[in-house]
Amino acid sequence: MMHEYRTLAPIGVCLGLLVVVGCAAQPAGTASLASVPALQSSMARVWVLRQPNAPGGNVAAADPMVYVNSAPLAQSAQGTVYYHDFQPGT
């Protein structure tokens, strides 16, 4: 009976630590939506969002180039968010 408590105690402590660490404050991003200018009524906005870590460790597409109408717009590095305003229909 005592042997069971010796193996369960460290597991309980580890689970408790995981819960406490999960409650820690996450770092805040440096940009906010408040800093994005309002969209003009005659424009269309396209957002490009790329997550910081590729799922499954896929590094084959390191910094892909984003194209619009066969013209390069910008590279999409990991963890970046950007937008571009276009005339509608282009």
N, C-alpha and C positions, 0 to 999 in steps of 0.2 A: 504494500500500500504506500509506503514512504517513497519507494522508487518511482512511482507514478508522479508524485508531487515534484520530485527533483527534475523530471523531464518537462513537466508542464509549466513550471515557474519561469524558466528562461523564455519559453515560447510566449507566455503571457506578457513578460516584460518587453520583448521585441514588438509584439503587437501594440502595446501601449505606446511605445516610442514612435512607431509608425503613425499612430493617430495624432500624437502631439506634433510631429514634424509636418504632417499634412495640414495642420491648422495654422502654420506659420504664414505670415504675410508674404504674398508674392511680389516680386519687383514690379514697379509700375513702368509702363511704357513711356518713352520720351515724347511721343507725339500724341495728340488727341484730336478728336474730330472737331473740336472747337477751333483749331488752327487751320482748318480747310475752308477756303473761301466759298462763298455761295455760288451755285451754278447759275450762269446766265440763262435766260429763258430760251435763247436761240442755240444752245449748245447741248451736247450729250456727253456724259461722263462715264468713262470705263475705268474700273478699279482692277489692279493686278495684286493679288495677295499670294505670298509664298510662305509656307510654314517653315519654322526654323530647322526642323529635322525631318529628313525624308523617311517615309515609312519603310521599314525593313532595311534601312541603311543603304538605300539606293543612291549612289554617288555618280552614276553614269551621266546624268544630266546636271553637271556641276553648276553652271550659271547660264541657263538657256536664254537666248535672245528672243524677245517678244516682237513679233511682226504685226503690222497693221497695213492691210492692202498691199502686201509684198514689200513694204518699206520697214526697216528696223526702227523700233520705238525705243527700247531700253533692255538692258540685261536684267534678269530676275534672280538676284542673289538670295540665298536662304535667309529667311526671317525678314524680308522686305515687304513693304506695302507702298504702292504708289498709284497715282491716277493720271489720266490724261483727258483733256476736254477736246471733243471733236465737233465739227459741224454735223448735224444730223444728215444721214444718208451717205456719208463718206466712209 
